């Protein structure tokens, strides 16, 4: 609190003092007091007023300084009322009581919101597990139908129908997984299981899972991930699956995917490169923003702008750096840097 702000706040009080000084001077003059006596009385009055103002100013500055320091150190600033400095002033105690009551209301509201979000998350997880059962059933029925057709030398058109149903069913499953992981993204740490993970194995599983989609689009994939990393297997599989699906969505003619790893100073870098349509330079910095689809996304009605946003969010939770490099018309390269702690590095050296 500055001195000027303090004086400005009390300007009406000082004007009242000046008026009282003038009235008193006039009264003393009329009652026969000499000018010297009147001046001495006014000087003492002003001196006492200055001392009183200085004491009040220093006390107020100390009080608000302590309050500001407490506020700066607090993580949850809405709890300020619980740590409000003690004061002998009545208005300070009243303010503290009002702030505490306000904070209590805020905390209750936050609790209600958290309970509501928790119920919503439980509902989403339950719904996902329920809907996965018919998705799995459809997938098995289509697989059995294709096998029966091949065994009986059935009509090619029927096999194509089964393949189309499988592709659409796989797309539904991918969107369902996205909804599940989005619901869990706020509390990823509760589902962590950090362990040594073979990226080659995970990438091959993802390619196998999406083999019909890759075959339909004529994608040729080359995988060379010889380096293992320490991360959560399930979450990184979801992230890589989203990146690969995104590459398929915007692939061009004769699409080629190159997936590989390279050891760097601070960890292992996983690269997923394609020769698709690429991204405009002015849009590259925004592709991880929620809901951003870009120029390419506007040409695809199914673009949601959630996939890469969710990848960035989950990578931040896992401590993985993700970035993109692209040249429009020539393809896109997604890079994931898995850090290696000094503890793990020393353990590997031993």
C-alpha positions as a Markdown table, in Angstrom:
| # | Residue | x | y | z |
|---|---|---|---|---|
| 1 | Unk | 0.0 | 0.0 | 0.0 |
| 2 | Unk | 1.5 | 3.3 | -1.1 |
| 3 | Unk | 1.5 | 6.5 | 1.0 |
| 4 | Unk | -0.4 | 8.4 | -1.7 |
| 5 | Unk | -3.2 | 5.8 | -1.8 |
| 6 | Unk | -3.4 | 5.9 | 2.0 |
| 7 | Unk | -3.7 | 9.7 | 2.1 |
| 8 | Unk | -6.2 | 9.7 | -0.8 |
| 9 | Unk | -8.3 | 7.2 | 1.0 |
| 10 | Unk | -8.5 | 9.5 | 4.1 |
| 11 | Unk | -8.8 | 12.9 | 2.3 |
| 12 | Unk | -12.4 | 13.5 | 3.6 |
| 13 | Unk | -11.1 | 13.0 | 7.2 |
| 14 | Unk | -8.3 | 15.5 | 6.6 |
| 15 | Unk | -10.8 | 18.0 | 5.1 |
| 16 | Unk | -12.9 | 17.6 | 8.2 |
| 17 | Unk | -9.9 | 18.3 | 10.4 |
| 18 | Unk | -9.2 | 21.5 | 8.4 |
| 19 | Unk | -12.8 | 22.7 | 8.7 |
| 20 | Unk | -12.6 | 22.0 | 12.5 |
| 21 | Unk | -9.3 | 23.9 | 12.7 |
| 22 | Unk | -10.9 | 26.9 | 11.0 |
| 23 | Unk | -14.0 | 26.8 | 13.2 |
| 24 | Unk | -11.9 | 26.5 | 16.3 |
| 25 | Unk | -9.6 | 29.4 | 15.2 |
| 26 | Unk | -12.6 | 31.6 | 14.6 |
| 27 | Unk | -14.1 | 30.7 | 18.0 |
| 28 | Unk | -10.9 | 31.4 | 19.9 |
| 29 | Unk | -10.5 | 34.7 | 18.0 |
| 30 | Unk | -14.0 | 35.8 | 19.0 |
| 31 | Unk | -13.4 | 34.9 | 22.6 |
| 32 | Unk | -10.3 | 37.0 | 22.9 |
| 33 | Unk | -7.4 | 34.5 | 22.4 |
| 34 | Unk | -4.3 | 36.0 | 20.8 |
| 35 | Unk | -3.0 | 34.9 | 17.4 |
| 36 | Unk | 0.1 | 33.3 | 19.0 |
| 37 | Unk | -2.0 | 31.0 | 21.2 |
| 38 | Unk | -4.2 | 30.0 | 18.2 |
| 39 | Unk | -1.1 | 29.2 | 16.1 |
| 40 | Unk | 0.4 | 27.1 | 18.9 |
| 41 | Unk | -2.9 | 25.1 | 19.3 |
| 42 | Unk | -3.1 | 24.5 | 15.5 |
| 43 | Unk | 0.5 | 23.4 | 15.3 |
| 44 | Unk | 0.0 | 20.8 | 18.1 |
| 45 | Unk | -3.2 | 19.7 | 16.4 |
| 46 | Unk | -1.4 | 19.2 | 13.1 |
| 47 | Unk | 1.6 | 17.5 | 14.8 |
| 48 | Unk | -0.7 | 15.0 | 16.6 |
| 49 | Unk | -2.6 | 14.4 | 13.4 |
| 50 | Unk | 0.6 | 13.6 | 11.5 |
| 51 | Unk | 1.9 | 11.2 | 14.2 |
| 52 | Unk | -1.5 | 9.5 | 14.3 |
| 53 | Unk | -1.6 | 9.2 | 10.5 |
| 54 | Unk | 2.0 | 7.8 | 10.4 |
| 55 | Unk | 1.2 | 5.1 | 13.0 |
| 56 | Unk | -2.0 | 4.1 | 11.2 |
| 57 | Unk | -0.2 | 4.0 | 7.9 |
| 58 | Unk | 2.7 | 1.8 | 9.2 |
| 59 | Unk | 0.2 | -0.5 | 10.9 |
| 60 | Unk | -1.9 | -0.9 | 7.8 |
| 61 | Unk | 1.1 | -1.4 | 5.5 |
| 62 | Unk | 2.4 | -4.2 | 7.8 |
| 63 | Unk | -1.0 | -5.9 | 7.9 |
| 64 | Unk | -1.6 | -5.9 | 4.2 |
| 65 | Unk | 2.1 | -6.8 | 3.6 |
| 66 | Unk | 1.6 | -9.9 | 5.7 |
| 67 | Unk | -1.6 | -10.7 | 4.0 |
| 68 | Unk | 0.0 | -10.4 | 0.5 |
| 69 | Unk | 2.9 | -12.7 | 1.6 |
| 70 | Unk | 0.5 | -15.3 | 2.8 |
| 71 | Unk | -1.5 | -15.1 | -0.4 |
| 72 | Unk | 1.7 | -15.5 | -2.5 |
| 73 | Unk | 2.8 | -18.6 | -0.6 |
| 74 | Unk | -0.6 | -20.3 | -0.8 |
| 75 | Unk | -1.4 | -23.0 | -3.3 |
| 76 | Unk | -5.2 | -22.8 | -2.8 |
| 77 | Unk | -5.8 | -19.0 | -2.5 |
| 78 | Unk | -9.5 | -19.4 | -1.8 |
| 79 | Unk | -8.4 | -20.5 | 1.7 |
| 80 | Unk | -7.0 | -17.1 | 2.6 |
| 81 | Unk | -9.7 | -16.5 | 5.2 |
| 82 | Unk | -8.3 | -19.4 | 7.3 |
| 83 | Unk | -4.8 | -17.8 | 7.4 |
| 84 | Unk | -5.9 | -14.2 | 7.7 |
| 85 | Unk | -3.5 | -12.3 | 10.0 |
| 86 | Unk | -4.8 | -11.3 | 13.5 |
| 87 | Unk | -5.9 | -7.8 | 14.0 |
| 88 | Unk | -7.3 | -5.7 | 16.8 |
| 89 | Unk | -9.4 | -3.7 | 14.4 |
| 90 | Unk | -13.1 | -4.6 | 14.3 |
| 91 | Unk | -13.4 | -4.2 | 10.5 |
| 92 | Unk | -10.5 | -6.6 | 9.9 |
| 93 | Unk | -12.2 | -9.2 | 12.1 |
| 94 | Unk | -15.5 | -8.7 | 10.2 |
| 95 | Unk | -13.8 | -8.9 | 6.9 |
| 96 | Unk | -12.0 | -12.1 | 8.0 |
| 97 | Unk | -15.4 | -13.6 | 9.1 |
| 98 | Unk | -17.0 | -12.7 | 5.8 |
| 99 | Unk | -14.1 | -14.1 | 3.7 |
| 100 | Unk | -14.2 | -17.4 | 5.7 |
| 101 | Unk | -18.0 | -17.7 | 5.0 |
| 102 | Unk | -17.4 | -17.0 | 1.4 |
| 103 | Unk | -14.6 | -19.5 | 1.2 |
| 104 | Unk | -16.7 | -22.1 | 2.8 |
| 105 | Unk | -19.3 | -21.6 | 0.1 |
| 106 | Unk | -16.6 | -21.8 | -2.6 |
| 107 | Unk | -15.2 | -25.1 | -1.1 |
| 108 | Unk | -18.7 | -26.6 | -0.9 |
| 109 | Unk | -19.3 | -25.7 | -4.6 |
| 110 | Unk | -15.9 | -27.1 | -5.6 |
| 111 | Unk | -16.8 | -30.3 | -3.8 |
| 112 | Unk | -20.1 | -30.5 | -5.6 |
| 113 | Unk | -18.4 | -30.0 | -9.0 |
| 114 | Unk | -15.7 | -32.7 | -8.2 |
| 115 | Unk | -18.5 | -35.1 | -7.1 |
| 116 | Unk | -20.4 | -34.4 | -10.3 |
| 117 | Unk | -17.3 | -35.0 | -12.4 |
| 118 | Unk | -16.5 | -38.2 | -10.6 |
| 119 | Unk | -20.0 | -39.5 | -11.2 |
| 120 | Unk | -19.7 | -38.5 | -14.9 |
| 121 | Unk | -16.4 | -40.3 | -15.2 |
| 122 | Unk | -17.8 | -43.4 | -13.6 |
| 123 | Unk | -20.7 | -43.3 | -15.9 |
| 124 | Unk | -18.5 | -42.9 | -19.0 |
| 125 | Unk | -16.2 | -45.8 | -17.9 |
| 126 | Unk | -19.2 | -48.0 | -17.2 |
| 127 | Unk | -20.8 | -47.1 | -20.5 |
| 128 | Unk | -17.6 | -47.8 | -22.4 |
| 129 | Unk | -17.2 | -51.3 | -20.8 |
| 130 | Unk | -20.9 | -52.0 | -21.6 |
| 131 | Unk | -20.6 | -50.9 | -25.3 |
| 132 | Unk | -17.3 | -52.8 | -25.8 |
| 133 | Unk | -19.1 | -56.1 | -25.5 |
| 134 | Unk | -21.3 | -55.6 | -28.6 |
| 135 | Unk | -18.3 | -54.1 | -30.4 |
| 136 | Unk | -16.3 | -57.2 | -29.7 |
| 137 | Unk | -19.2 | -59.4 | -30.7 |
| 138 | Unk | -19.6 | -57.6 | -34.0 |
| 139 | Unk | -15.8 | -58.0 | -34.7 |
| 140 | Unk | -16.0 | -61.8 | -34.0 |
| 141 | Unk | -19.0 | -62.2 | -36.1 |
| 142 | Unk | -17.4 | -60.4 | -39.0 |
| 143 | Unk | -14.2 | -62.5 | -38.6 |
| 144 | Unk | -16.1 | -65.7 | -38.5 |
| 145 | Unk | -18.1 | -64.6 | -41.6 |
| 146 | Unk | -15.0 | -63.9 | -43.6 |
| 147 | Unk | -13.5 | -67.2 | -42.6 |
| 148 | Unk | -16.7 | -69.1 | -43.5 |
| 149 | Unk | -16.7 | -67.3 | -46.9 |
| 150 | Unk | -13.2 | -68.3 | -47.6 |
| 151 | Unk | -13.8 | -71.9 | -46.6 |
| 152 | Unk | -16.9 | -72.2 | -48.7 |
| 153 | Unk | -15.4 | -70.1 | -51.6 |
| 154 | Unk | -18.2 | -67.6 | -51.0 |
| 155 | Unk | -19.1 | -64.6 | -53.0 |
| 156 | Unk | -16.4 | -61.9 | -52.9 |
| 157 | Unk | -19.1 | -59.2 | -52.4 |
| 158 | Unk | -20.1 | -60.8 | -49.1 |
| 159 | Unk | -16.6 | -60.8 | -47.8 |
| 160 | Unk | -16.3 | -57.2 | -48.8 |
| 161 | Unk | -19.4 | -56.4 | -46.8 |
| 162 | Unk | -18.0 | -58.2 | -43.7 |
| 163 | Unk | -14.7 | -56.2 | -44.2 |
| 164 | Unk | -16.6 | -52.9 | -44.4 |
| 165 | Unk | -18.6 | -53.7 | -41.3 |
| 166 | Unk | -15.3 | -54.6 | -39.5 |
| 167 | Unk | -13.8 | -51.3 | -40.5 |
| 168 | Unk | -16.7 | -49.2 | -39.3 |
| 169 | Unk | -16.8 | -51.3 | -36.1 |
| 170 | Unk | -13.1 | -50.6 | -35.6 |
| 171 | Unk | -13.8 | -46.9 | -36.1 |
| 172 | Unk | -16.5 | -47.0 | -33.4 |
| 173 | Unk | -14.1 | -48.8 | -31.0 |
| 174 | Unk | -11.5 | -46.1 | -31.6 |
| 175 | Unk | -14.0 | -43.3 | -30.7 |
| 176 | Unk | -15.1 | -45.2 | -27.7 |
| 177 | Unk | -11.5 | -45.6 | -26.5 |
| 178 | Unk | -11.1 | -41.9 | -27.1 |
| 179 | Unk | -14.0 | -41.1 | -24.8 |
| 180 | Unk | -12.7 | -43.4 | -22.1 |
| 181 | Unk | -9.2 | -42.0 | -22.1 |
| 182 | Unk | -10.5 | -38.4 | -22.3 |
| 183 | Unk | -12.6 | -39.1 | -19.1 |
| 184 | Unk | -9.5 | -40.6 | -17.4 |
| 185 | Unk | -7.0 | -38.0 | -18.6 |
| 186 | Unk | -7.5 | -35.8 | -15.4 |
| 187 | Unk | -6.4 | -38.6 | -13.1 |
| 188 | Unk | -3.9 | -40.5 | -15.2 |
| 189 | Unk | -1.5 | -40.9 | -12.2 |
| 190 | Unk | -4.1 | -43.3 | -10.6 |
| 191 | Unk | -3.7 | -45.7 | -13.5 |
| 192 | Unk | 0.0 | -45.5 | -13.9 |
| 193 | Unk | 2.2 | -48.6 | -14.2 |
| 194 | Unk | 5.7 | -47.4 | -15.3 |
| 195 | Unk | 7.7 | -50.3 | -16.6 |
| 196 | Unk | 10.2 | -51.1 | -19.3 |
| 197 | Unk | 8.3 | -51.1 | -22.6 |
| 198 | Unk | 9.2 | -52.5 | -26.0 |
| 199 | Unk | 8.1 | -50.0 | -28.5 |
| 200 | Unk | 8.6 | -52.4 | -31.4 |
| 201 | Unk | 6.0 | -54.7 | -29.9 |
| 202 | Unk | 3.5 | -52.0 | -29.2 |
| 203 | Unk | 3.7 | -50.5 | -32.7 |
| 204 | Unk | 3.3 | -54.0 | -34.3 |
| 205 | Unk | 0.3 | -54.6 | -32.1 |
| 206 | Unk | -1.3 | -51.3 | -33.2 |
| 207 | Unk | -0.6 | -52.1 | -36.9 |
| 208 | Unk | -2.2 | -55.5 | -36.5 |
| 209 | Unk | -5.2 | -54.0 | -34.8 |
| 210 | Unk | -5.7 | -51.6 | -37.7 |
| 211 | Unk | -4.6 | -54.0 | -40.4 |
| 212 | Unk | -7.9 | -53.8 | -42.4 |
| 213 | Unk | -7.8 | -50.0 | -42.4 |
| 214 | Unk | -4.2 | -50.0 | -43.5 |
| 215 | Unk | -4.9 | -52.5 | -46.2 |
| 216 | Unk | -8.0 | -50.6 | -47.4 |
| 217 | Unk | -5.8 | -47.4 | -47.8 |
| 218 | Unk | -2.8 | -49.3 | -49.3 |
| 219 | Unk | -0.5 | -48.2 | -46.5 |
| 220 | Unk | 3.0 | -49.6 | -46.4 |
| 221 | Unk | 4.6 | -49.5 | -42.9 |
| 222 | Unk | 8.2 | -49.9 | -41.9 |
| 223 | Unk | 9.0 | -50.3 | -38.2 |
| 224 | Unk | 12.4 | -50.2 | -36.6 |
| 225 | Unk | 12.1 | -49.5 | -32.9 |
| 226 | Unk | 15.0 | -51.2 | -31.3 |
| 227 | Unk | 15.1 | -49.1 | -28.2 |
| 228 | Unk | 13.1 | -49.8 | -25.0 |
| 229 | Unk | 11.7 | -47.0 | -22.8 |
| 230 | Unk | 10.2 | -46.7 | -19.4 |
| 231 | Unk | 6.6 | -45.6 | -19.6 |
| 232 | Unk | 3.0 | -46.9 | -19.2 |
| 233 | Unk | 2.3 | -49.5 | -21.9 |
| 234 | Unk | -1.4 | -49.0 | -22.1 |
| 235 | Unk | -1.4 | -45.2 | -22.3 |
| 236 | Unk | 1.5 | -45.0 | -24.8 |
| 237 | Unk | -0.3 | -47.6 | -27.0 |
| 238 | Unk | -3.3 | -45.3 | -27.1 |
| 239 | Unk | -1.2 | -42.3 | -28.0 |
| 240 | Unk | 0.6 | -44.1 | -30.8 |
| 241 | Unk | -2.7 | -45.5 | -32.1 |
| 242 | Unk | -4.2 | -41.9 | -32.3 |
| 243 | Unk | -1.1 | -40.7 | -34.2 |
| 244 | Unk | -1.2 | -43.6 | -36.7 |
| 245 | Unk | -5.0 | -43.2 | -37.2 |
| 246 | Unk | -4.5 | -39.5 | -37.8 |
| 247 | Unk | -1.8 | -40.3 | -40.4 |
| 248 | Unk | -4.1 | -42.7 | -42.2 |
| 249 | Unk | -6.9 | -40.1 | -42.2 |
| 250 | Unk | -4.7 | -37.6 | -44.1 |
| 251 | Unk | -2.7 | -40.1 | -46.2 |
| 252 | Unk | -2.0 | -39.5 | -49.9 |
| 253 | Unk | -1.4 | -41.8 | -52.8 |
| 254 | Unk | 1.0 | -44.7 | -52.1 |
| 255 | Unk | 1.1 | -43.9 | -48.4 |
| 256 | Unk | 4.2 | -45.0 | -46.4 |
| 257 | Unk | 4.7 | -44.9 | -42.7 |
| 258 | Unk | 8.1 | -45.0 | -41.1 |
| 259 | Unk | 8.2 | -45.7 | -37.4 |
| 260 | Unk | 11.6 | -45.7 | -35.7 |
| 261 | Unk | 13.6 | -44.8 | -32.5 |
| 262 | Unk | 16.8 | -43.1 | -32.0 |
| 263 | Unk | 18.8 | -42.7 | -28.8 |
| 264 | Unk | 19.5 | -39.1 | -27.7 |
| 265 | Unk | 21.4 | -37.5 | -24.9 |
| 266 | Unk | 18.3 | -37.1 | -22.6 |
| 267 | Unk | 16.3 | -40.2 | -23.7 |
| 268 | Unk | 14.9 | -42.0 | -26.6 |
| 269 | Unk | 13.1 | -40.3 | -29.5 |
| 270 | Unk | 10.3 | -42.1 | -31.3 |
| 271 | Unk | 9.5 | -40.9 | -34.8 |
| 272 | Unk | 6.3 | -41.6 | -36.7 |
| 273 | Unk | 6.7 | -40.2 | -40.3 |
| 274 | Unk | 4.3 | -40.3 | -43.2 |
| 275 | Unk | 4.2 | -38.9 | -46.7 |
| 276 | Unk | 0.6 | -37.6 | -46.5 |
| 277 | Unk | -0.8 | -34.2 | -47.2 |
| 278 | Unk | 1.2 | -32.4 | -44.5 |
| 279 | Unk | 0.3 | -29.3 | -42.5 |
| 280 | Unk | 0.4 | -25.6 | -43.4 |
| 281 | Unk | 3.3 | -23.8 | -41.5 |
| 282 | Unk | 0.9 | -21.3 | -39.9 |
| 283 | Unk | -1.3 | -24.1 | -38.5 |
| 284 | Unk | 1.5 | -26.3 | -37.2 |
| 285 | Unk | 1.7 | -24.6 | -33.8 |
| 286 | Unk | -2.1 | -25.1 | -33.2 |
| 287 | Unk | -2.6 | -28.8 | -34.1 |
| 288 | Unk | -2.5 | -29.8 | -30.4 |
| 289 | Unk | -5.1 | -27.2 | -29.5 |
| 290 | Unk | -8.5 | -28.7 | -28.4 |
| 291 | Unk | -11.0 | -28.6 | -31.3 |
| 292 | Unk | -8.6 | -27.4 | -33.9 |
| 293 | Unk | -9.0 | -29.2 | -37.2 |
| 294 | Unk | -7.2 | -27.0 | -39.6 |
| 295 | Unk | -7.5 | -26.8 | -43.4 |
| 296 | Unk | -7.2 | -30.5 | -43.8 |
| 297 | Unk | -9.8 | -31.2 | -41.1 |
| 298 | Unk | -12.3 | -29.1 | -42.9 |
| 299 | Unk | -12.0 | -31.5 | -45.9 |
| 300 | Unk | -12.8 | -34.4 | -43.6 |
| 301 | Unk | -16.3 | -34.4 | -42.0 |
| 302 | Unk | -15.1 | -36.8 | -39.3 |
| 303 | Unk | -12.3 | -34.6 | -38.0 |
| 304 | Unk | -13.0 | -33.7 | -34.3 |
| 305 | Unk | -9.8 | -31.9 | -33.3 |
| 306 | Unk | -9.6 | -34.0 | -30.1 |
| 307 | Unk | -7.1 | -36.8 | -31.0 |
| 308 | Unk | -3.9 | -34.8 | -31.0 |
| 309 | Unk | -5.1 | -32.6 | -28.2 |
| 310 | Unk | -5.6 | -35.8 | -26.1 |
| 311 | Unk | -2.2 | -37.0 | -27.2 |
| 312 | Unk | -0.5 | -33.8 | -25.9 |
| 313 | Unk | -2.4 | -33.9 | -22.7 |
| 314 | Unk | -1.5 | -37.5 | -21.9 |
| 315 | Unk | 2.1 | -37.0 | -23.0 |
| 316 | Unk | 2.3 | -34.1 | -20.5 |
| 317 | Unk | 1.0 | -36.4 | -17.8 |
| 318 | Unk | 3.5 | -39.1 | -18.7 |
| 319 | Unk | 6.4 | -36.7 | -18.9 |
| 320 | Unk | 6.9 | -37.3 | -22.6 |
| 321 | Unk | 7.7 | -34.4 | -25.0 |
| 322 | Unk | 5.6 | -34.4 | -28.2 |
| 323 | Unk | 6.1 | -32.2 | -31.2 |
| 324 | Unk | 5.4 | -32.2 | -34.9 |
| 325 | Unk | 7.4 | -31.3 | -38.0 |
| 326 | Unk | 5.7 | -31.0 | -41.4 |
| 327 | Unk | 5.9 | -29.6 | -44.9 |
| 328 | Unk | 2.7 | -29.2 | -46.7 |
| 329 | Unk | 2.3 | -31.6 | -49.6 |
| 330 | Unk | 5.3 | -33.8 | -48.4 |
| 331 | Unk | 4.2 | -35.3 | -45.1 |
| 332 | Unk | 4.3 | -35.0 | -41.4 |
| 333 | Unk | 6.7 | -36.3 | -38.7 |
| 334 | Unk | 5.6 | -36.7 | -35.1 |
| 335 | Unk | 8.3 | -36.9 | -32.5 |
| 336 | Unk | 8.0 | -38.3 | -29.0 |
| 337 | Unk | 10.9 | -37.9 | -26.6 |
| 338 | Unk | 10.9 | -40.4 | -23.7 |
| 339 | Unk | 13.2 | -39.0 | -20.9 |
| 340 | Unk | 15.6 | -41.3 | -19.1 |
| 341 | Unk | 16.3 | -40.5 | -15.5 |
| 342 | Unk | 19.8 | -40.4 | -14.1 |
| 343 | Unk | 18.9 | -43.2 | -11.8 |
| 344 | Unk | 17.9 | -45.5 | -14.6 |
| 345 | Unk | 20.9 | -44.5 | -16.6 |
| 346 | Unk | 23.3 | -45.4 | -13.8 |
| 347 | Unk | 21.4 | -48.7 | -13.3 |
| 348 | Unk | 21.9 | -49.6 | -17.0 |
| 349 | Unk | 25.6 | -48.7 | -16.9 |
| 350 | Unk | 26.1 | -51.0 | -13.9 |
